[in-house]
Structure formats: structure tokens, C-alpha cells
Amino acid sequence: MRNGSKIVLLILFSAAAACRKAPAPAPARPAARNPATVAVRSEPAERHPLKGIIRQVDASRSEITVEHEEVPGYMAAMTMSFPVRDDPQVIGLLRPGDRIEATLAVGKEHYWLEKILTRGFVPTPVSVAGAAMPPAHHAIGPGDPVPDFSLTDQTGRRVQLSKLRGQSVALTFIYTRCPIATACPMTTAKFSQLDALLRGKGIGRLLTITVDPEHDTPQVLAEYAKHVGADPKRWSFLTGPPQDVARVGADLGVIYYPDRGQIVHSLAAAVIDPDGKLSTIYYGEAWQAEHLFRDMEKARKG
């Protein structure tokens, strides 16, 4: 990356780590949205040409996963998910295997694709053998009981969701090797802010689940947790058998899969109320620690 571009990414990460108030996005279950209603056309952004092949389309969230070529002078070739800010009809026309040319826009806190053009079709390759793809079923929505699970934390102890009843819980997904500053590192920075808010009140639990359980062992998670100053009594980093992790992801509408040494995954942060029901869930990166703290307080008070 060029120095200027590195600065852009550092600014993105720093903005996520700074305590500040922000307009609260509306938490929701997976539902169809008009991309035009979420686009901020006037947001200043650095723009780069991007070429690649669509590997997944999520029209309900207006997102596409693209296996893209190197973005000269900015980003290496990789596969990652991008929000789409374009004509509302565009997302409905895109399909896995489409070869595209688009403009990658990177603002202060958001990134997205715009001006997407299709340039042919490439058959989508078969999924990696043995990959723990989440089972195909509908994700739960707000008000639904969250299915129980039991995973291992960074200290080697088992953490069972049902045993956390009586307190509000915030949950998210990351993996420790994630190279995208606006993805896992930003999520962890926001949870660090949330941890500080909860510590001041002496309430709540945080659960961060890895989507790379074969690499992220309890020992790896312990080092990662230590780096971010997580107290295991309040903030648990969880791993387990791939099929168990995949089930939790599927229940909450989180899709992930391995690709060229990385894990492509959607972003989500959820709040579970003291009765074990899903209170709110945010998809994408447009949430802040203050939003989850507000939702946890509301869930705790009923």
C-alpha cells in the first residue's frame, strides 16, 4: 500500500477505537433493504478501480463477496465482502460467477463498491472439501430464543450460553489473523470500548467467537485477549469444533468460509437478553459500542 492509503486505514481503525457518540442505526434481523436508503452519497472517500469475480451475493444486506485482483498501490489480491452502494436494481442483477469492474470507495469509517459493471461470467468453484460451512436454515430474529451452545474460552474453560442467564450478553465473530483493518480489528476495538463501559457499571458479559477454530486455539485466543486487555471473567474469546462454531454462526445469520489462507465472513454483533432471547442484532460495521451498551442496559431492565 502507498503511505497515504496506509494512513486512511489507520484513521479507520483509530476512529473505531475512539470513544464518541454516533447516530444509532436501527438493529434488525436479516431483511431486504433498499441500498439507496443506506448510501451516504456525500461522504468523502478515496476511490480505486477494482476488478474481480463475485463469489457470493447477499441481496438482503446489499453485500457481495468478491475475489478481486490486486488494487494497484492500495490492497493485495484477496476475497472479501463489500457493501454495495449503487442503483437499487444492481444488487438484484448480480450473481455468483459474474466478472465485474467497480469502484472501491474508502471513507473515514466505511468502505463500499459503486459503479459496478459486469464483464462476463466465470463458473463458481466447488467449496473447499471439509470446510465448515454453516448449515442451511433460517437465522433467528429478535425475540427468538438463542439456541444454547457450549464452547471453550481462552483459559481452556467451557462457556455455556444457558449458564449466563440473568445477565445481558453481547456477542460477535472475528478471527485473530484477519488482515482487514475495517473488519475484525475494528470489531475488537469496539468491543474493547464496550468492555470499558460495562466495567464501569459492573454488568454484562462479552462473547467473541472465532470463525477460524482450527487455527484459533485457546492458547492463540489467550494471547490475543491479553493483547486487548480482556478480563476472562467478563470477556470470553471462544473456540470449539468447527461444526459447533458453524451452528452458532448459522443461528445468527453469519456466513463464513476459507479462501486462499483467509476466512471470508460477514460481520455481526448481537445482544442477548437475560432470558436468553435475541434482543438486537446489527449486520455490517455500522454500529458502535454505545449502541450495544444501550441495548444491553435496555435488555437488562426489561
N, C-alpha and C positions, 0 to 999 in steps of 0.2 A: 504494500500500500504506500501511497505518497504520504508525506508528512501531514499535509492538510487533511487528508482523509482520515489518518490516524487520529487527528485532533477531533474530527467530527464524531468518531466512535467513542473517544474518551469523554467528550461532552455528553453524549447519550448516556453513558454509564454513570457519570457524575450526577447528571440530572436525576437518575433513578435513585441514587444514594442520598440525595439531599432531602431533608425534611421540609415539606411545603404543602400548602393546601392546593387542591386541584378540584375542578368540577367533577362531581361523581357521575360516572357512566351508569347506565341502567343495567343491573345484573339481570341475567336471563338464562333460560335453558336454550339449547340449540334451536334456532328458529330462523326462518327466512328473513333476510333483511335487504333493503334496497341499498346498494353500495353508494348511491348518490347522497343518502342521508347521513352517512358517516364520513364522507370525504371532506377534508378541510382544504379546499382549493387554494386558499390564500396562504397556507403555511409555507414559509420559506424552506427551500430544500436544495441540496446538491443533487444533480442528476447525472446518470451514467447510462449508456446503452447496455442492454442485457440480451443475450441470446441463449436459448436452451430448449429443453423438451419438458412438457408438462407431464408429471408422474401421478398427480392426484388433483382432483377438483372438489372443493367443498363449497358448493353454491350457498348453503345456508349461512355460512360465515363470510362469504365473499373472499375466499382464500384459495390459492393454488400452490401446489408444491412443484418446484421446477428444478430439474437437473441442468444447471446452467454452466456455460463456458466461463473462463476467466473474464472478469470485468477489468479490462486493462488499467493498471495503475491504481486499482481500488480493492479488489477482492479475488481470491483464488477460486478456481472452479470447485463447485460443491453442489449439494442438493439441500434445499431449504424451502420453508413455506413463506409465502408473501401475501399480505393483504392486497386486494385489487381495488384501485380507485379509477374507475373508467365508466363509460356509458353503462347503465344498469343492464342492458341486454347482453353485454360482452360475456359476463360470467356464465350465462346460460348457454352460450355457444361453444365454450371451451371444453375440451375433453382430454383425458389422459392419452398421451402419444402425440399431441399437437406440438409441432416445432414452432416456436414463437420468437419474435423480436419485440422488445418492450423497452420502456424507460424505467430504470430503477431510481426512485427518489428517496433521499435520506434527509429527514428533517431533524429538529432538535431532539425529539423524543420518539418519532415514528418513522417507519420506512414503508414503502408500498411500490406496486407496479402500476404504471399507467401507459396509455397509448400502445396497447397490446395488439400485435398483428400476427396472424397465423401464416406460416410459411411451409406448410406440408404436414405430413403425418409419419410418425415412427412407431412401430409396434411397441407396447409397453412390455419390458422384460418380466419373466416369471419371478416371483418373490424369492428371496434367499431361502434356501432349504433350512428348516429348523428355526426360522425367525419367529419370535413370539408375537405374532400379530394378534391384536385384541379380537376376541370372539365377536361375530356379527350379531348384535342385538341393539335395541334402542337404549340410549343413555337415560338415566333417571333425570327428573326435573325437580325444581324447588317444591318442597312439601313432601317429597317421596322419602321413605326410609333409605338410608345409605346401606347397602349390603355390608355385612361385617367382614373384616379381613384381619389377618394376623401376619405381621412382617417383622423383620429383625432390624433393630436400630444400630447406631454407630458404636454402642457399647457391647453389642452382642446379645442384648436382651430382647425378648419378644414384646411387641406392642400390638395390642388388640383393640380395634376401634370401639367395640362394645364396652370395654372396660374404662373408656374415657367419658362415659355418660355422666351427666351432671355438670359438664362444662362445655363451653363453646370451643370449636376446633377449626383452625384454618389449615387447608391442605393444598399443596401444589406439586408439580412434577418438574424435575430437572435431570441433567446428568453431569458428572463432575468434569468431563473432558470437553464440554460444549465450547466451541470456538467463537460463537456469535455473541458479541457484547450485548446486543439488544434482546437476547433470549434468556438463557439460564443465568448468566451473571447478573442481569438486571432483576430477574425474579428473586434471586437470593438477596440482592441488595434491598429490595422492597420488603422481603420477609425479615431482614435484619432491622429495618425501621419498625416493622410491626412488633418484633420481639421487644424492642425498647419500649414501645407504648404499653405492651402487656406487662412488662416487668414493673413499670411504674404503678400499675393497678393491681398487680399480683393475681392476675386471672389468665385463663385461656391456655390452650395448647397449640403448638405448630407441628405439622407433619409435612416433611418434604420427601417425596418418593422418587427414587431414581428410575429412569426408563432404560438404564443400561446395567441391569442387575448382574450380568456376567462379569463385568469389569468393576463395578462399584460395590465391592465387598464391604463388610462392616469396618475393616481396617482403613480402606480408602475413604469411606464416608467419615470416619473419625478424624482423619487428617483434614478433610475439607471442612468439617464442622468446627474444628479447632481454629482454622484459619479465619472463619467468620465470627468466632466468639460465641458459638451456640452452646447454651446450657442444656445438656441432655434431659434434665428434669422438666424442661418446658418445650424444647425444640428438638424433635426427633428426625433424623435422616434415616430413611427406611429402604431396605432391600429385601430380596427373597427370591424364591424360584420364579423364573421368567413367566410361567403361566399364571402365578398368583398376582404378580405385578400387572400383567396384561389384563386380568379380570378387573382390577381396581380402575385401571385406565379406561376400559370399555364402559364400566358403570358410569363414569363421569364424562364420557364423550371425548376422551383424549386418545388420539391415534398416533402411533409411532412405529418406526421400522428402521433397521440398519441400512446404511448406504455408504459404501466406499470409506469405511472406517469411522463414520459418524452416525448419529442417531437423528433421523428426521422426526420431529414431533410437533404436535400442536401445543399451544400454551393455554393454561387454565389455572384458575385459583378459586377455591370453593370454601364456603363457611358451612359447618355442620352444627346444628343446634344441640343443646344439652340432651334432647330426646333422641338424638341420632338421626335426625332428618336433615335433608339438604335445605339450607336456608337460602343461600345465594350462590351463584357461580358466574365467574367472568371468563370469557374466552378472548384470547389475544393479549396484547400488552397494555391496553387502555384502562388500567386500574392502578390505584396507589395504596400504600399501607394504610392511610387514613380511611379509605373506603372499607377495607376488611375489618379494621378496628371498629368502625361504626357498626358494621353488620354483626360482628361478634358481640358487641355490647347490646345491640337490639335483640339478638337471639338469646343472650343470657338472661335478659329481663323479661323475655316472653312478650 
